[in-house]
């Protein structure tokens, strides 16, 4: 679907972009925590969390942080995106949906990780459910949505935390958790890996591991591995060798096998592929621990095989 950029607001290193469907067509509905694939003017496709105050049929809002190590996404948005420009967007997908809870929701956003939990806060407020949103940033200048959060409808349930050391952040996270009742509490977090690690560890210690949920915008560097293995494609009746130093996705593409993909770093889930036999080496940040233990799917963009042959439903 073609979308037109209708608004751009810069907040420090974050560019907040609103868009509408070209021609006024309705946009697909979505739930809090969802993200959308956006194909930029340079042909690159990236995923961005939708962070509207309320899902509606006529506009989407995303936020893009300037990244000096950009692989083309944030660089394009900050240098070339203009009001009136067009983008191609896919249907929203959600691997970070809110789960039912009998207690309170604790939302922790670090840096640009505010975007999915911001939409969750609005959704919880509309539903009349108890929640607290804590937004951590390096400085006040790095707080995207600062005015909206400080004076808008969420203000009474928001804590803004700026400029602390990692140890200071952990202390504030622990204090916020300590003030919440244990029974029925759910924790959701998105942000830099060290920040999320702190939330996950502290949340699991107080509320239990099953109460803590995360979404990553980045993953560890993709492992190309040192051990070659074979991808056995059940439906195609072919064996594809994955050499040392090459990803499974690249090997499939070189062999002419069409696999949907987007992020190519194990964070979006687009290339999720069913496993028939063999044991994957899971290196993504999409699958839950239970899904990884089941070993019935894997992400070929980053994951490999622990067995010499990995049979796929391809």
CORVEN-V682467 format. One record per pair of residues at least 6 apart in sequence whose C-alpha atoms are under 6 Angstrom apart, sorted by the first residue. I is the first residue (numbers start at 0). J is the second residue. Records with the same first field share a line. If there is no record, write none. Layout:
# CORVEN-V682467
I->J + J
This chain:
# CORVEN-V682467
0->87 + 88
1->21 + 86 + 87
2->19 + 20 + 21 + 85 + 86 + 87
3->18 + 19 + 21 + 83 + 84 + 85
4->17 + 18 + 82 + 83 + 84
5->17 + 18 + 82
6->16 + 17 + 82
7->15 + 16
8->14 + 15
10->143
11->140 + 141
12->64 + 65
13->63 + 64
14->62 + 63
15->61 + 62
16->60 + 61 + 62
17->59 + 60
18->58 + 59
19->57 + 58
25->56 + 57
26->56 + 57
31->118 + 119
32->95 + 96 + 115
33->48 + 92 + 93
34->47 + 48 + 49 + 91 + 92
35->46 + 47 + 91
36->45 + 46 + 88 + 89
37->44 + 45 + 87 + 88
38->44 + 87
39->86
48->114 + 115
49->60 + 61
50->60 + 61 + 114 + 118
51->60
52->121
65->73
100->183
101->183
102->183 + 184
103->129 + 130 + 184
104->130 + 184 + 185 + 186
105->130 + 131 + 186
106->132 + 186 + 187 + 188
107->133 + 188
108->134 + 188 + 189 + 190
109->134 + 135 + 190
110->136 + 190
112->189 + 190
131->156
132->157
133->157 + 158 + 159
134->159
135->160 + 161
136->161
137->161 + 162
138->161 + 162
139->161
148->154
181->206
185->210
186->211
187->212 + 213
188->213
189->213 + 214
221->301
222->301
223->244 + 245 + 246
224->243 + 244
225->243
226->243
227->241 + 242 + 243
228->241 + 307 + 308
229->239 + 240 + 241 + 308
230->238 + 239 + 308 + 309 + 310
231->238 + 309 + 310
232->310 + 311 + 313
233->312 + 313
234->313
241->247 + 250
247->299
248->299 + 300
259->270
260->269 + 270
263->300
265->283 + 284 + 301
266->284 + 285
270->298
271->297 + 298
272->296 + 297
273->295 + 296 + 311 + 312
274->295 + 296 + 310 + 311
275->310 + 311
276->309 + 310
277->306 + 309
278->304 + 305 + 306
279->303 + 304 + 305
280->302 + 303 + 304 + 305
281->302
282->301 + 302
